[in-house]
Amino acid sequence: MSKKRKIKEALEILKALELPIEQMTDRRQKRIAMALLALANIKPSTPWAKASVWDEVSTWSLTTRETIGFWNDYYSEKLSSGSYDDVRRKDFEYLIAAGIVLPSAGNPNANTNNPTRRYAISIDAKDVLRSFGNDSWSKYVKKFIQESGSLKDKINRGRDIKKIPVLLPSGQQLKLSAGPHNDLQKAIIEEFLPRYAPGSQVLYIGDSHKKSLLMDSEKLNALGFFELKHDILPDIVAFDKKRNWIFLIEAVHSSNPISSLRHLKLEKMSAECKVPIVYISVFRDRKSFREWVIDISWETEAWLMDSPDHLIHFNGDKFLGPYTAK
């Protein structure tokens, strides 16, 4: 059997066991698959039924340097033995976290950086590997996931914990990625809008990781708003139905307040908009505000998260509201 076919089979096993490898590069996927092959002592001609595991019968195990030698000998790699640390940190870590590989076979107390540390296939993964290609394989895959858990689910749960819950005026709850920029967005929705645009409808929310977290395209189109596919789009768009205003709000963490040039571009892009627009730049505190105050455009507003009951108005004939050039 060809080397490519064996690697493809190893990848099929890893995906079935719900390792989160889909978003990795092809090269990284291949390396993790080859790590499984080496630790199971699967050469291109070895059937999966003969996969080696760490149990009372077999003591097959490899150091990271020996793993590189296995790849070079049987899978036509040309890796330096000096890259052993990269193998440990990047190629073994997902297999260990999933419970497929023992991190220190025969010496559980070995230091993490010990170069003689040996790795082996866990006995829990024995049936999954040895039944691959047989009718019973799916049964053993399901059993393994039930007993060891899904690494993909564990990672996703961990990411959810780090997200920021945000309650929209409508009562809908969203989760923003954790970070200082999205802390500002949470404050805009939960502190600014109830004070200065109560009852408003949030039509768009960006996210520091997902560019668009919420977008009511139908309502935006009905208002004649420009298509949100531009680098200068604001972080939050809200519609105040009572006053018939649109709020374009920018959360300024490291860049992009409503500057004079950006203000001009937004006005040009929103020329067909059917309702007046209020432009607002939001800052964490006075210190961050001072860094950007020189750039803020006239006829816009500024709001500080740590002083929620106050607005800073940059000129114009109204304290808060859209500005129409005379």
C-alpha positions as CSV (number, residue, x, y, z in Angstrom):
1,M,0.0,0.0,0.0
2,S,1.3,3.5,-0.8
3,K,2.5,6.0,1.8
4,K,-0.1,8.5,0.8
5,R,-2.9,6.0,1.2
6,K,-1.7,5.1,4.7
7,I,-1.6,8.8,5.7
8,K,-5.1,9.3,4.3
9,E,-6.4,6.5,6.4
10,A,-4.7,7.9,9.5
11,L,-6.4,11.2,8.8
12,E,-9.8,9.5,8.4
13,I,-9.3,7.9,11.9
14,L,-8.4,11.3,13.5
15,K,-11.4,13.0,12.0
16,A,-13.7,10.2,13.1
17,L,-12.3,10.6,16.6
18,E,-13.2,14.3,16.4
19,L,-9.8,15.9,16.6
20,P,-10.1,19.5,15.4
21,I,-7.8,19.3,12.4
22,E,-9.9,20.6,9.6
23,Q,-8.7,24.2,10.0
24,M,-5.0,23.2,10.1
25,T,-2.7,23.4,7.1
26,D,-2.4,20.3,5.0
27,R,1.2,19.9,6.2
28,R,0.2,20.0,9.8
29,Q,-2.6,17.5,9.3
30,K,-0.1,15.2,7.6
31,R,2.4,15.5,10.4
32,I,-0.2,14.6,13.0
33,A,-1.4,11.7,10.9
34,M,2.2,10.5,10.6
35,A,2.7,10.8,14.4
36,L,-0.2,8.4,14.8
37,L,1.3,6.0,12.3
38,A,4.7,6.1,13.9
39,L,3.5,5.6,17.5
40,A,1.2,2.7,16.3
41,N,4.2,1.2,14.4
42,I,2.2,1.4,11.1
43,K,4.5,1.2,8.1
44,P,3.0,1.6,4.6
45,S,2.6,-2.2,4.3
46,T,1.4,-2.8,7.9
47,P,-2.3,-3.6,8.3
48,W,-4.1,-1.6,11.0
49,A,-5.0,-4.9,12.7
50,K,-1.3,-5.0,13.8
51,A,-1.2,-1.5,15.3
52,S,1.0,-1.4,18.4
53,V,-0.4,-0.1,21.7
54,W,1.1,0.2,25.2
55,D,-0.2,-2.8,27.1
56,E,0.9,-5.9,28.9
57,V,2.0,-7.5,25.7
58,S,3.6,-4.7,23.6
59,T,6.0,-2.0,24.9
60,W,6.3,-0.2,21.5
61,S,7.1,3.5,22.2
62,L,9.1,6.2,20.7
63,T,10.9,9.4,21.6
64,T,10.4,12.4,19.5
65,R,13.8,11.8,17.8
66,E,12.9,8.2,17.1
67,T,9.6,9.4,15.6
68,I,11.5,11.6,13.2
69,G,13.7,8.6,12.3
70,F,10.5,6.5,11.6
71,W,9.2,9.2,9.3
72,N,12.4,9.5,7.4
73,D,12.8,5.7,7.1
74,Y,9.2,4.8,6.1
75,Y,7.5,7.9,4.9
76,S,10.1,9.6,2.8
77,E,10.6,12.6,5.1
78,K,13.9,14.4,5.3
79,L,13.6,16.0,8.7
80,S,16.5,16.9,11.0
81,S,16.5,15.1,14.4
82,G,17.0,18.6,15.9
83,S,13.3,19.4,15.2
84,Y,12.2,17.0,17.9
85,D,10.8,19.8,20.1
86,D,8.5,20.8,17.2
87,V,7.2,17.2,17.1
88,R,6.5,17.2,20.8
89,R,4.7,20.6,20.9
90,K,2.8,20.5,17.6
91,D,2.4,16.9,16.4
92,F,1.8,15.0,19.6
93,E,-0.2,17.5,21.7
94,Y,-3.6,16.9,20.0
95,L,-3.2,13.1,20.2
96,I,-2.3,13.3,23.8
97,A,-5.2,15.7,24.6
98,A,-7.6,13.4,22.8
99,G,-6.5,10.4,24.9
100,I,-5.0,8.5,21.9
101,V,-1.4,8.8,23.0
102,L,0.3,8.3,26.4
103,P,2.5,11.3,27.1
104,S,5.1,9.3,29.0
105,A,4.9,5.6,28.5
106,G,6.8,3.6,31.1
107,N,7.8,6.7,33.0
108,P,4.9,8.8,34.1
109,N,7.1,11.1,36.2
110,A,9.4,12.2,33.3
111,N,9.8,15.9,32.9
112,T,7.9,17.4,30.0
113,N,11.2,18.6,28.4
114,N,13.0,15.3,28.9
115,P,14.3,14.2,25.5
116,T,14.2,10.6,26.5
117,R,10.5,10.8,27.3
118,R,8.7,8.0,25.4
119,Y,5.3,8.2,23.7
120,A,2.9,5.3,22.9
121,I,-0.6,4.6,21.8
122,S,-3.0,4.3,24.7
123,I,-4.7,1.0,25.3
124,D,-8.0,2.9,25.1
125,A,-7.4,3.5,21.4
126,K,-6.5,-0.1,20.6
127,D,-9.8,-1.3,19.3
128,V,-10.3,1.8,17.2
129,L,-7.0,1.4,15.4
130,R,-7.1,-2.4,15.0
131,S,-10.7,-2.5,13.7
132,F,-10.2,0.2,11.1
133,G,-11.6,-1.0,7.8
134,N,-13.9,-3.6,9.5
135,D,-17.6,-3.5,10.2
136,S,-17.0,-3.0,13.9
137,W,-14.9,0.2,13.5
138,S,-17.8,2.6,13.9
139,K,-18.9,0.9,17.1
140,Y,-15.4,1.3,18.6
141,V,-15.1,4.9,17.5
142,K,-18.4,5.7,19.2
143,K,-17.3,3.9,22.3
144,F,-14.0,5.8,22.4
145,I,-15.7,9.2,22.1
146,Q,-18.2,8.3,24.8
147,E,-15.5,7.2,27.2
148,S,-12.7,9.8,26.4
149,G,-14.8,12.6,25.1
150,S,-14.6,14.7,21.9
151,L,-11.5,17.0,21.8
152,K,-13.3,19.2,19.3
153,D,-16.2,19.7,21.8
154,K,-13.8,20.3,24.7
155,I,-12.0,23.0,22.8
156,N,-15.2,24.6,21.6
157,R,-16.6,24.7,25.2
158,G,-13.4,26.3,26.3
159,R,-13.8,29.0,23.6
160,D,-17.4,29.6,24.6
161,I,-16.3,30.2,28.2
162,K,-14.0,33.0,27.0
163,K,-16.7,34.8,25.1
164,I,-18.5,37.9,26.3
165,P,-22.3,37.6,26.6
166,V,-24.2,40.6,25.2
167,L,-27.9,41.3,25.7
168,L,-29.5,43.3,22.9
169,P,-32.3,45.7,23.5
170,S,-34.7,43.1,21.9
171,G,-33.8,40.6,24.6
172,Q,-31.7,38.5,22.3
173,Q,-28.4,37.3,23.7
174,L,-25.2,37.1,21.6
175,K,-21.6,36.1,22.5
176,L,-18.7,38.3,21.4
177,S,-15.1,37.0,21.3
178,A,-13.3,38.0,24.4
179,G,-11.0,41.1,24.1
180,P,-10.8,44.8,24.9
181,H,-12.4,45.9,21.7
182,N,-15.5,43.7,22.3
183,D,-15.7,44.9,25.9
184,L,-16.4,48.3,24.4
185,Q,-19.0,46.9,22.1
186,K,-20.8,45.3,25.0
187,A,-20.8,48.6,26.8
188,I,-22.2,50.3,23.8
189,I,-25.1,47.9,23.6
190,E,-25.9,47.6,27.3
191,E,-24.9,51.0,28.6
192,F,-24.9,53.6,25.8
193,L,-28.0,52.6,23.8
194,P,-30.3,52.4,26.8
195,R,-29.2,55.9,27.9
196,Y,-29.2,57.7,24.6
197,A,-31.2,55.6,22.2
198,P,-33.7,53.6,24.4
199,G,-35.7,51.1,22.5
200,S,-33.4,51.2,19.5
201,Q,-33.0,48.2,17.2
202,V,-29.4,46.9,16.7
203,L,-29.1,46.2,13.0
204,Y,-25.4,45.3,12.8
205,I,-22.6,44.2,15.1
206,G,-19.1,43.4,14.1
207,D,-16.8,41.2,16.0
208,S,-13.0,41.3,16.5
209,H,-12.8,37.7,15.3
210,K,-15.9,37.2,13.2
211,K,-16.2,40.3,11.1
212,S,-20.0,40.2,11.1
213,L,-21.8,38.7,14.2
214,L,-25.2,40.2,13.5
215,M,-26.6,41.9,10.4
216,D,-30.3,42.7,9.6
217,S,-29.8,43.2,5.9
218,E,-33.5,43.5,5.1
219,K,-33.9,46.4,7.5
220,L,-30.7,48.1,6.4
221,N,-31.8,47.9,2.8
222,A,-35.3,49.2,3.7
223,L,-33.6,52.3,5.2
224,G,-31.4,52.8,2.1
225,F,-28.2,52.1,4.0
226,F,-25.1,51.3,2.1
227,E,-23.9,47.7,1.7
228,L,-21.7,46.7,4.6
229,K,-18.7,45.4,2.7
230,H,-16.3,48.1,3.3
231,D,-13.2,48.5,5.5
232,I,-14.5,51.7,7.0
233,L,-17.8,50.2,8.2
234,P,-18.7,51.0,11.8
235,D,-18.7,48.4,14.6
236,I,-22.4,48.9,15.5
237,V,-25.4,50.2,13.6
238,A,-28.6,50.9,15.6
239,F,-31.9,52.4,14.5
240,D,-33.9,54.6,16.8
241,K,-37.4,54.2,15.4
242,K,-38.9,56.9,17.7
243,R,-36.7,59.7,16.4
244,N,-36.0,58.0,13.0
245,W,-32.2,58.2,13.5
246,I,-29.5,55.8,12.6
247,F,-26.5,55.5,15.0
248,L,-23.1,54.6,13.4
249,I,-20.9,53.7,16.4
250,E,-17.2,52.9,16.4
251,A,-15.6,51.2,19.4
252,V,-12.1,52.7,19.4
253,H,-9.6,50.4,21.0
254,S,-6.4,50.7,18.9
255,S,-7.6,52.6,15.8
256,N,-10.4,54.0,13.7
257,P,-12.3,56.8,15.4
258,I,-14.8,58.8,13.3
259,S,-12.1,61.0,11.8
260,S,-12.8,63.8,9.4
261,L,-11.8,61.7,6.4
262,R,-13.8,58.7,7.6
263,H,-16.8,60.9,8.4
264,L,-16.7,62.2,4.8
265,K,-16.5,58.8,3.3
266,L,-19.4,57.5,5.4
267,E,-21.5,60.5,4.5
268,K,-20.8,59.8,0.8
269,M,-21.5,56.1,1.1
270,S,-24.8,56.8,3.0
271,A,-26.0,59.5,0.5
272,E,-29.0,57.3,-0.4
273,C,-30.0,56.6,3.2
274,K,-33.6,57.6,4.0
275,V,-33.0,58.7,7.6
276,P,-30.5,61.0,9.3
277,I,-27.3,59.6,10.8
278,V,-25.6,60.2,14.1
279,Y,-21.8,59.4,14.3
280,I,-20.3,58.3,17.5
281,S,-16.7,57.3,18.6
282,V,-16.5,55.3,21.8
283,F,-13.5,55.1,24.1
284,R,-12.6,53.2,27.3
285,D,-11.6,56.2,29.4
286,R,-10.1,59.7,29.2
287,K,-6.6,58.4,28.7
288,S,-7.6,56.5,25.5
289,F,-9.8,59.5,24.4
290,R,-6.8,61.9,24.7
291,E,-4.8,59.7,22.3
292,W,-7.4,60.2,19.5
293,V,-9.1,63.5,20.3
294,I,-7.2,65.3,17.6
295,D,-8.5,63.0,14.9
296,I,-12.2,63.1,15.8
297,S,-14.4,64.9,13.3
298,W,-16.6,67.8,14.0
299,E,-20.3,67.2,14.0
300,T,-19.9,63.8,15.7
301,E,-20.2,62.5,19.3
302,A,-17.8,60.8,21.7
303,W,-18.7,58.6,24.6
304,L,-16.4,57.2,27.4
305,M,-17.2,53.8,28.8
306,D,-16.0,54.8,32.3
307,S,-18.2,57.9,32.3
308,P,-21.5,56.5,30.9
309,D,-23.8,59.4,31.8
310,H,-21.9,62.0,29.8
311,L,-21.4,62.7,26.1
312,I,-18.8,64.8,24.4
313,H,-20.3,66.8,21.5
314,F,-18.0,68.1,18.8
315,N,-19.7,71.3,17.7
316,G,-22.9,71.6,15.7
317,D,-26.2,73.1,16.5
318,K,-27.5,70.2,18.5
319,F,-26.2,68.3,21.6
320,L,-27.1,64.9,20.2
321,G,-28.5,64.3,16.8
322,P,-27.8,64.1,13.1
323,Y,-26.1,67.1,11.5
324,T,-27.3,68.5,8.2
325,A,-24.9,70.9,6.4
326,K,-26.4,74.3,5.7
